[in-house]
Amino acid sequence: MKKEFRKKVISDRKNQNNEFIIKNSSIITEKLLSLDFIKNAKNIMLYLDFNNEVQTDELINKLMSLKKNIYAPITLKEDRKLIPSQIIDLQNSIKIGAYGIREPKEDCCPKIDVHDIDVVIVPAVAYDKDCYRLGYGGGFYDRFLNELRDDAITVGIAFDLQIFESVPKEDHDAQLNYIITESQILIPNKY
């Protein structure tokens, strides 16, 4: 069930045209930049988009211009681990890494201890209205999010078409603090 659901949502997202992706990514970027937890954060980790995900390059450039330290994960496939590494320069310090996803080059990008991260902007295939995510199936982010300090903020960014009443989840799946789409900001129901 999880596999089929994942496949359908990825397909729906891939079918969106470039104009949709650019326009809505820009709206989501502006929403994020207006939030206090972003304004107050010093160290922000996010993903480098691929496959019609919400684009992050504009967000990275704007955060860097605000003097934030920006990190993206280097994926260690065999260890099923993410290593947060600083983005120094989006043009020259990035390479294609595991799974064909862009990531910082290991030799030029300083690492950061996971406990020093203030905000993590997380990718996913889909989210539910209670801020649970359905990832790509490797468990990389679920393991990584468990290592964060308690007051670190976790945020999913997605298009409305990736939001559902519920998504298939398991006990180890992380619940995020926020999900931001082009039309809404979701916060988990804590009752």
N, C-alpha and C positions, 0 to 999 in steps of 0.2 A: 504494500500500500504506500509506504513512504517513498519507494523508488518511483512508482507511477506518478504520484503527486508531484515529486521533485521534477520529473521529466516534463510534465505538462506546464508547470509554472516557468521553467527555463525556456520552453518553447514559446510560450506567450510573450515573455520578455524579449526573446530574440526577434520576434515578429514586429516589434515596435520600430518605427522609422527613426532615422538619425535626428530629425527635428524634434520629435517627442523626447528622446533621450537628453539632448542638449538643453532644451527649454526647461524640462522638469528637474534635471540635475542642478541647473542654475537656481531655480526656486528653492530647492532643498538646501543648497549651499547658503543662500541668503538667510534662510530660517535658522540654520545652525549657527551662523555667525552672530545672530542677534541674541542668542541664549547666554545667560550669565555663566553657566558652568564652562562654556567655551571661552568666554571673555576672561574668566579667572584662571583657566588652566595654563600651565607652563609647558607640560610634556603631553603631547597628543599623538596617539597611535591611530592610524587608519589604514585601509587597504588601498592598493592600486587597482583601479577597476579593469575588468575585462568582460567580454561577452555581454555587452549591453547592460551592465550593472549601472547603478547611479554613478556618474562620473565624479572623480575626486581630484583631478589635476587643478581645476580652478580653485577648489577649496584649499588644496595644499599651498598654492601660490599666495592666496589671500592670507592664510594663517601664517605663512612665512613672513609676509610683509608686516604682520602684527607682532613679529619677533617671538613667535611660538617655536618650540622645538618639535619638529614633526618626525614621526617614526613610522615605518612600514615593516611588515614581517618578512624575514627571510624564512622560507619553508624548508625544514629538514625532513624530507620525505620518510627516510628510514626510521628516524626517531619519532616521527609524528609530532613534531614540535615547531613552534614559531619563535624566531629570535627577533625581537624588536630592534631595528637598526635605523639610524637617523638618515633622513633624506637631506642631503646637502644641496643637491642641484638636480632638478627633475630631468634635465636633458642628459647630463653626463655621468650621474652616479647611479643610474638604473640599468638593470639587465633583465633579460627574460629568464625566469627561474623555473622552479618545479611547476608542473601542470600548465606551462605556457603563460604563467602570470608574471607580470613585471614585479621586480623586487630590488631593493638596494644592493649595490655591489659590495661584497664582503670586505674587500681590501681598502675601501675608502670611506666606509660609513660606520661611525662609532655606534656601539651597542649601548643599550640602557638596561638597567636592572628593572624587571617587571614591576617592582614595588615603587618605582619612581614615576610611573605613568599615572597621569591624572584622569585622562579620558581615553576610551577606546571606541572608535567608530568601526563597527563590525559589518562584514558582508553576510548575506544569506540569500537563499533561494526564495524563502517566504517567511512571513511573520504572522502571529495571531494577534488579536486585539488585546491580549494580556501580556504582550511583549516577549513571548517565547519565539525562538527562531528555529527554522529548519535550514540547516547548513547544507553543504555539498556532500556530506557523508563521511568525511575523514575524521571528524572529531577534533581537528586541530584547535579551533577556536574554543570549543567547550572546555578542553583541557587548559588552554591559555587563560581563559576568563576566571577559572578557579584559582589561579595563582595571584590575581590582582589583590591589592590591599582593599580593605572593606569599604573605604570611602571613594574609591575610583568609580567614575561614572561610565556606564556602558550604553552605547547608542547604536541602534540599527537605522540605516538609511535605506529607503526603498521607494519604489513607485506604488501608487495605490493598488495597482493590479497584483501586487505581491502580498497584500494584506487579506487575511481570512479570519473568520470567526474562531477557528482553531486549526492548528497544524499538528501532524503526527509528532508526538514527543515522547521522550523517555526520561527516566529519573535524573540522568546526568545532564540533560539539556539545560542550558543557562537561561534565566529570565533576565532581560535587559532592563535598564532604568527608563529608557525612552526609545520610541521609534518615530522617525520623522519622514513624512512623505510630502508630496507636492501640495496636499490639501489638509493634512492633519498632523498633530503631535499626540502620540499615544503614550500613556503612562500606565504601568500595571495596576490592576485592581487589587488593592492590598487588604480587602475585607476577608 
